[in-house]
Amino acid sequence: MPPDLDDYSRDAQRIGRRIREVREHKNLTQEQLLLAVSMNRAYYQDIEAGRANPTLRTLLRIARALDVPLADLVR
């Protein structure tokens, strides 16, 4: 049975929390990360809040800017 939309929402929230945790662990502000990935502030804030559905390319850009493997963000 395919996952329902609630499953996707929970996953998006988990990934957003993980991105925020890694960013904060590396003592980076949202502004610093935004400059590194050239991303719209509102969209990035939606990613961290779990309200956005970022593409693989976007997640890779964030992972590279944080200098972590993508798997660390989506585990």
HUVEN-V732069 format. One record per helix or strand. SS is the DSSP state (@ for helix, = for strand). FROM is the first residue (numbers start at 1). TO is the last residue. If there is no record, write none. Layout:
ss,from,to
SS,FROM,TO
SS,FROM,TO
This chain:
ss,from,to
@,5,25
@,30,37
@,41,49
@,56,66
@,70,74
